[in-house]
Amino acid sequence: METIMQICSRDRNRLALQGDILSTYFLGIKNLLVVPGEEIVYGDHIDTKPIVDIDELTLLRAIKGLQNGVDMAGMELKGSPKFVTGCSIKPAKNEIALEAELELAQKKVREGAQFIVTPPVFNIPAFTYFMEKAKVLGVPVIATVFLLKSVGVARYIATNVPGPPIPPEMITRIRKAPDRIHECITIAAELVTTLKGLCQGVQIVTMGWENRLPAILDAANI
C-alpha cells in the first residue's frame, strides 16, 4: 500500500514547501495531493495566521519544475524527484459553481495534476452527473466517502456544507436504525460499492473512527 501525502499551501512559505517536497521524495513517498487547506475559522486554533505564500496552481507548477530538475528560484538541481501528483476540488452548490470548479481543475491538470480527489459524496445522482462533466479533465477521479457518525453529524453536513445535499432518506435511515453506528457503517459501505463502478478510486474518511474502517471494507466486500 502506497502513501499519498497531502501538501497544503496554507501553512508554509515556498521555501518550507520545497523542503518538505524534496524530503518527502527521499523518504520514499512518491504520491502527493496538493490541497489549499481549510479556512482557519473552521478549526480549533482560530487565532492562527495563514501563510498562503503560493496558491495551488503555483505549487503544482513548482512540483512540476522540481521534477524537471529546477527549484522554485530557477536553480538547477542535482537530480530530480518523480511524483504522482493530485489535487482536490471544492464542493459545488450549483451549476455555476460546478463549472467554475471544473475550469479551475482543468488549469490544475495543465500544471501537472494527474488525479482529482472529490469532496465527500452522499448523493449518487449528483455524482454521476459530475462524472459526466469531469470527463473533460482526462484524469482519474477518486471519490471521498465520509463515515457519518450520527444523525447530528449528517444534519450538520446537510445544513452547513455546500454541495449536493445528503438525501433525507439517508438521515432517516440512521435516525430509525436500532443500531445507528452499524447503519452508518452500512451506508458508507454501500457508497463505496456504488462509487467503485462510477469512478477510478475511493478514499474513506473516518475522522477518528479508524477502528471502524475494517468493518466498512468487510461490508463492501473489499
Contacts in CASP RR format, 6 or more apart in sequence:
PFRMAT RR
TARGET T0000
AUTHOR 0000-0000-0000
METHOD contacts of the structure
MODEL  1
METIMQICSRDRNRLALQGDILSTYFLGIKNLLVVPGEEIVYGDHIDTKP
IVDIDELTLLRAIKGLQNGVDMAGMELKGSPKFVTGCSIKPAKNEIALEA
ELELAQKKVREGAQFIVTPPVFNIPAFTYFMEKAKVLGVPVIATVFLLKS
VGVARYIATNVPGPPIPPEMITRIRKAPDRIHECITIAAELVTTLKGLCQ
GVQIVTMGWENRLPAILDAANI
2 30 0 8 1.000
2 31 0 8 1.000
3 29 0 8 1.000
3 31 0 8 1.000
4 31 0 8 1.000
4 32 0 8 1.000
4 33 0 8 1.000
5 24 0 8 1.000
5 29 0 8 1.000
5 31 0 8 1.000
5 32 0 8 1.000
5 33 0 8 1.000
6 32 0 8 1.000
6 33 0 8 1.000
6 34 0 8 1.000
6 35 0 8 1.000
7 17 0 8 1.000
7 20 0 8 1.000
7 21 0 8 1.000
7 24 0 8 1.000
7 32 0 8 1.000
7 33 0 8 1.000
7 34 0 8 1.000
7 35 0 8 1.000
7 59 0 8 1.000
7 63 0 8 1.000
8 35 0 8 1.000
8 36 0 8 1.000
8 37 0 8 1.000
9 17 0 8 1.000
9 34 0 8 1.000
9 35 0 8 1.000
9 36 0 8 1.000
9 37 0 8 1.000
9 52 0 8 1.000
9 53 0 8 1.000
9 54 0 8 1.000
9 55 0 8 1.000
9 56 0 8 1.000
9 58 0 8 1.000
9 59 0 8 1.000
10 36 0 8 1.000
10 37 0 8 1.000
10 50 0 8 1.000
10 51 0 8 1.000
10 52 0 8 1.000
11 37 0 8 1.000
11 50 0 8 1.000
11 51 0 8 1.000
12 20 0 8 1.000
12 51 0 8 1.000
12 53 0 8 1.000
13 51 0 8 1.000
13 53 0 8 1.000
13 54 0 8 1.000
14 53 0 8 1.000
14 54 0 8 1.000
14 62 0 8 1.000
14 72 0 8 1.000
15 72 0 8 1.000
17 53 0 8 1.000
17 54 0 8 1.000
17 59 0 8 1.000
17 62 0 8 1.000
18 62 0 8 1.000
18 66 0 8 1.000
18 71 0 8 1.000
18 72 0 8 1.000
21 32 0 8 1.000
21 62 0 8 1.000
21 63 0 8 1.000
21 66 0 8 1.000
21 81 0 8 1.000
21 83 0 8 1.000
22 66 0 8 1.000
22 81 0 8 1.000
24 32 0 8 1.000
25 81 0 8 1.000
25 82 0 8 1.000
25 83 0 8 1.000
30 82 0 8 1.000
30 83 0 8 1.000
30 84 0 8 1.000
31 83 0 8 1.000
31 84 0 8 1.000
31 85 0 8 1.000
32 63 0 8 1.000
32 83 0 8 1.000
32 84 0 8 1.000
32 85 0 8 1.000
32 86 0 8 1.000
33 85 0 8 1.000
33 86 0 8 1.000
33 87 0 8 1.000
33 88 0 8 1.000
33 117 0 8 1.000
34 56 0 8 1.000
34 59 0 8 1.000
34 60 0 8 1.000
34 63 0 8 1.000
34 85 0 8 1.000
34 86 0 8 1.000
34 87 0 8 1.000
34 88 0 8 1.000
34 108 0 8 1.000
34 113 0 8 1.000
35 56 0 8 1.000
35 87 0 8 1.000
35 88 0 8 1.000
36 55 0 8 1.000
36 56 0 8 1.000
36 88 0 8 1.000
40 46 0 8 1.000
40 48 0 8 1.000
40 49 0 8 1.000
40 50 0 8 1.000
54 62 0 8 1.000
56 87 0 8 1.000
56 108 0 8 1.000
57 107 0 8 1.000
57 108 0 8 1.000
57 111 0 8 1.000
60 85 0 8 1.000
60 87 0 8 1.000
60 108 0 8 1.000
60 111 0 8 1.000
60 112 0 8 1.000
60 113 0 8 1.000
61 111 0 8 1.000
61 112 0 8 1.000
62 72 0 8 1.000
63 83 0 8 1.000
63 85 0 8 1.000
63 112 0 8 1.000
64 85 0 8 1.000
64 111 0 8 1.000
64 112 0 8 1.000
65 71 0 8 1.000
66 77 0 8 1.000
66 80 0 8 1.000
66 81 0 8 1.000
67 80 0 8 1.000
67 81 0 8 1.000
67 82 0 8 1.000
67 83 0 8 1.000
68 80 0 8 1.000
69 76 0 8 1.000
69 77 0 8 1.000
69 79 0 8 1.000
69 80 0 8 1.000
70 76 0 8 1.000
70 77 0 8 1.000
71 77 0 8 1.000
84 114 0 8 1.000
84 115 0 8 1.000
85 112 0 8 1.000
85 113 0 8 1.000
85 114 0 8 1.000
86 108 0 8 1.000
86 113 0 8 1.000
86 114 0 8 1.000
86 115 0 8 1.000
86 116 0 8 1.000
86 117 0 8 1.000
87 105 0 8 1.000
87 108 0 8 1.000
87 113 0 8 1.000
87 115 0 8 1.000
87 116 0 8 1.000
87 117 0 8 1.000
88 116 0 8 1.000
88 117 0 8 1.000
88 118 0 8 1.000
88 119 0 8 1.000
89 101 0 8 1.000
89 102 0 8 1.000
89 104 0 8 1.000
89 105 0 8 1.000
89 116 0 8 1.000
89 117 0 8 1.000
89 118 0 8 1.000
89 119 0 8 1.000
90 101 0 8 1.000
90 119 0 8 1.000
90 162 0 8 1.000
91 119 0 8 1.000
91 120 0 8 1.000
91 161 0 8 1.000
91 162 0 8 1.000
91 163 0 8 1.000
91 164 0 8 1.000
92 98 0 8 1.000
92 100 0 8 1.000
92 101 0 8 1.000
92 162 0 8 1.000
92 163 0 8 1.000
93 162 0 8 1.000
93 163 0 8 1.000
97 162 0 8 1.000
97 163 0 8 1.000
98 130 0 8 1.000
98 133 0 8 1.000
102 133 0 8 1.000
102 134 0 8 1.000
102 136 0 8 1.000
102 137 0 8 1.000
105 113 0 8 1.000
105 116 0 8 1.000
105 134 0 8 1.000
105 137 0 8 1.000
106 136 0 8 1.000
106 137 0 8 1.000
108 116 0 8 1.000
109 137 0 8 1.000
109 138 0 8 1.000
109 139 0 8 1.000
113 139 0 8 1.000
114 139 0 8 1.000
114 140 0 8 1.000
115 139 0 8 1.000
115 140 0 8 1.000
115 141 0 8 1.000
115 142 0 8 1.000
115 200 0 8 1.000
116 134 0 8 1.000
116 137 0 8 1.000
116 139 0 8 1.000
116 140 0 8 1.000
116 141 0 8 1.000
116 142 0 8 1.000
117 142 0 8 1.000
117 144 0 8 1.000
117 203 0 8 1.000
118 127 0 8 1.000
118 130 0 8 1.000
118 141 0 8 1.000
118 142 0 8 1.000
118 143 0 8 1.000
118 144 0 8 1.000
118 199 0 8 1.000
119 144 0 8 1.000
119 163 0 8 1.000
120 144 0 8 1.000
120 145 0 8 1.000
120 146 0 8 1.000
120 157 0 8 1.000
120 161 0 8 1.000
120 205 0 8 1.000
121 127 0 8 1.000
121 143 0 8 1.000
121 144 0 8 1.000
121 145 0 8 1.000
121 191 0 8 1.000
121 195 0 8 1.000
122 146 0 8 1.000
122 157 0 8 1.000
122 164 0 8 1.000
122 165 0 8 1.000
122 166 0 8 1.000
122 167 0 8 1.000
122 170 0 8 1.000
122 191 0 8 1.000
123 164 0 8 1.000
123 165 0 8 1.000
123 166 0 8 1.000
123 167 0 8 1.000
124 191 0 8 1.000
124 194 0 8 1.000
124 195 0 8 1.000
124 198 0 8 1.000
126 163 0 8 1.000
126 164 0 8 1.000
127 143 0 8 1.000
127 164 0 8 1.000
127 195 0 8 1.000
127 198 0 8 1.000
127 199 0 8 1.000
128 198 0 8 1.000
131 141 0 8 1.000
131 198 0 8 1.000
131 199 0 8 1.000
134 141 0 8 1.000
140 199 0 8 1.000
140 200 0 8 1.000
140 201 0 8 1.000
141 199 0 8 1.000
141 200 0 8 1.000
141 201 0 8 1.000
142 199 0 8 1.000
142 200 0 8 1.000
142 201 0 8 1.000
142 202 0 8 1.000
142 203 0 8 1.000
143 195 0 8 1.000
143 198 0 8 1.000
143 199 0 8 1.000
143 201 0 8 1.000
143 202 0 8 1.000
143 203 0 8 1.000
144 202 0 8 1.000
144 203 0 8 1.000
144 204 0 8 1.000
144 205 0 8 1.000
145 188 0 8 1.000
145 191 0 8 1.000
145 192 0 8 1.000
145 195 0 8 1.000
145 202 0 8 1.000
145 203 0 8 1.000
145 204 0 8 1.000
145 205 0 8 1.000
146 157 0 8 1.000
146 188 0 8 1.000
146 205 0 8 1.000
146 207 0 8 1.000
147 184 0 8 1.000
147 185 0 8 1.000
147 188 0 8 1.000
147 204 0 8 1.000
147 205 0 8 1.000
147 206 0 8 1.000
147 207 0 8 1.000
147 209 0 8 1.000
147 212 0 8 1.000
147 216 0 8 1.000
148 154 0 8 1.000
148 157 0 8 1.000
148 170 0 8 1.000
148 174 0 8 1.000
148 184 0 8 1.000
148 187 0 8 1.000
148 188 0 8 1.000
149 181 0 8 1.000
149 184 0 8 1.000
149 207 0 8 1.000
149 209 0 8 1.000
150 174 0 8 1.000
150 180 0 8 1.000
150 184 0 8 1.000
151 171 0 8 1.000
151 174 0 8 1.000
151 175 0 8 1.000
151 180 0 8 1.000
154 166 0 8 1.000
154 170 0 8 1.000
154 171 0 8 1.000
154 174 0 8 1.000
155 171 0 8 1.000
157 166 0 8 1.000
158 165 0 8 1.000
158 166 0 8 1.000
158 171 0 8 1.000
170 187 0 8 1.000
173 183 0 8 1.000
173 187 0 8 1.000
174 180 0 8 1.000
174 183 0 8 1.000
174 184 0 8 1.000
174 187 0 8 1.000
177 183 0 8 1.000
181 212 0 8 1.000
185 212 0 8 1.000
185 215 0 8 1.000
185 216 0 8 1.000
185 219 0 8 1.000
186 219 0 8 1.000
188 204 0 8 1.000
188 216 0 8 1.000
188 219 0 8 1.000
189 216 0 8 1.000
189 217 0 8 1.000
189 218 0 8 1.000
189 219 0 8 1.000
189 220 0 8 1.000
190 220 0 8 1.000
192 202 0 8 1.000
192 204 0 8 1.000
192 216 0 8 1.000
192 220 0 8 1.000
192 222 0 8 1.000
193 220 0 8 1.000
193 221 0 8 1.000
195 201 0 8 1.000
195 202 0 8 1.000
196 202 0 8 1.000
204 213 0 8 1.000
204 216 0 8 1.000
206 212 0 8 1.000
206 213 0 8 1.000
206 216 0 8 1.000
END
